[in-house]
Amino acid sequence: MSRPAIRVVAGVSGSLGSLTALHRAASEARVRGAALSAVLAWEPPGGDIPHRGGPCPTSTAAWRSMAADRLTEALDTAFGSAGPGVPLERLVVLGKPGTVLLAVADRPDDLLVIGAGPRGRLRRAMWPSVCRYCLAHACCPVLAVPPSPLHRPLDAVHRRNAWKLPLDTQGLTEIR
């Protein structure tokens, strides 16, 4: 009986944190001689509430297509046309992110790589952490990748743009 292939499973959402984790996952896959599985979990807008009477196949297909496009865009942003340099499997799965990631990374030999993301009390209260869920329930090793040092300055620029405030470019050169 042949040994199952080693996999590195990466959770992808398209956020800066998930792109950082995706790069780390590709590096880990190269070091281990493993395949990379990029997983994007998606849920219908409004969660399961609209589907309790039965999903509309047209809407579900459109949402799944949008999720697949988002995964393709995230992979293109992360790796460009060159790709990750390892065998790549793209998975777009309907479900909650933590549950989906653990269902894909279901072998003890797998490595699950996810972005830890910035967490504060308000964020923790409003949005449950996929990272914490995976760390608590995984049957394989989990690598929680901290946010890039550039994450905070980029968020500040984004907020200033959203509020149409003047941009102070001097602060962009300093990483705290």
N, C-alpha and C positions, 0 to 999 in steps of 0.2 A: 504494500500500500504506500503510495507516494505522500510525502508530507505536504499539507496545504501551503499555498503561497503566502508569504509574509505580506501583510498590508499595512499601510499607514492611512488612516481615515482622517480626513480634515473636514470640519464643519465650516461651511461657507455661507455668508449672508450678504457679502458685498461691502460690508463696513470696513473701515481702515484696520480695525483689530482683527477681523477675519482674514484680511489680505496678508497681514503680518504673520498670522498663524499658518496660512497656506504656504508662504515662503518657507517657514520653518519645517512644515510637514514635507515639502519637496526635498529639503536638505536631509531630513531624517530618512526619507525613502532612498535617497542616493547612497547614504552611508550604510544602510541596512540591506541594500540590493532588493528593495521592496517595490511593490506597485503602490501608486497613490490613488485613493478613492476620494474625490471631491464631492461632498454631500450638501445639497441645499434642501432643507425641509421647508415646506410651505403649508399654509392654511388658507382657506377661503376668507375673503374679507368678512369681518363680523364673526369669525370662528365657525363653529358647527351650528349655530342658531338658525341660519337660513336653510340649512340642509335637513332639518329634523323631519320635514314633510317629504323629503326626497330631493336629491340634487338635480339640478338642471344640467344635462350632459354638455350642452353648448357652453355654459358658463364655466363649468369645471374644466373643460378642455382649454378654454381661453386662459384661465388662471394658471393651469399647468404650463401652458406655452410661455406665459409671461415669466414664470419661475425658471423655466429652462433658459430663457433669454437672459435672465439676471445671472444665472450661473455662468453662462458663456461669457457675458460681459465681465464678470469678476475674474474669470480665468484669463481673459485677454488683458485685463488691467494688470494682473499679477505677473504674467509670464510673457505677454506679447505673442508674436507669431512663432517664437522659438519653442514654446511649451516648457513644461517643468523639467525635462531631461530624464524622466522616468516614465514607465507605463502609467497611463492615466485612465481612470474610470470615472465617468460623470454620472451622478445619481441625483435625480430630482424626485423627492418622496413627499407624499401628502401626510402631514402629521405634525405634532409638536416637536420642536427641534431636539430637545433632550432625549425624548423617546425614540425618535428616528435615528439619531446618532448612535445610541446604545444598541438599537436593533441591527445596524450595519456593522458596528465594531463589536461583534458578538463572539469572537474567538480569543482565547487567552494570548495568542501570539500577535494579535493586532496591537497597534498603537493608535490611540485617539488623540488628535491634536486640535485644540480649540483655543480661541482667543479669550483671555481672562476678562478683558474689558475694564473700563473704569467703573468702580462701584462706590456708591455713597449710600447713605441711609435712605434718602428719598428714592433713588433708583431701585434699591433693593425692595422697598415697600411697593413700588408701582409695577416693576417688571421683574419677575423671577429670573434668577441667574441660570442660564443653561450650563455654564461652567460648573457651578456648585452642584447642580443636579447630576451631571456626568461624573464628577469626582466622587460623589456619594454612592452611585449605583453601578458604575462600570465593572465589567468582569475582566477588563484588560487594563494595561497601563494607560494613564491619561497625562498628556503634557499640556498644561495650561500656560499659554504664551502671554506674557504681560504686554500691555499696549506699547507701541513705539514711542520713543521720547518726543517725536514730532506730533503725536496725537493731540496733546493739550494746546500747543500753539495753533495747529490747524483748526481745532474746534473754536478757538477764540476768533480766528479770522472768519470762520463760517458764521458765527453769531453776529459779528460786526457787519458782515455783508447782509445778513437777514434783516437786521435792524437799520440798514442803510446809514451806518455810522462811518466817519472817516477812518481810513486805515493808517495805522502807525507802522511803517515798514521797518523802523529801527528795532522794534521788539521781535521781529521775525528772525533775526540773526542769533538771538540768544536762546539756548535750550536750557530749561531749568530742570 
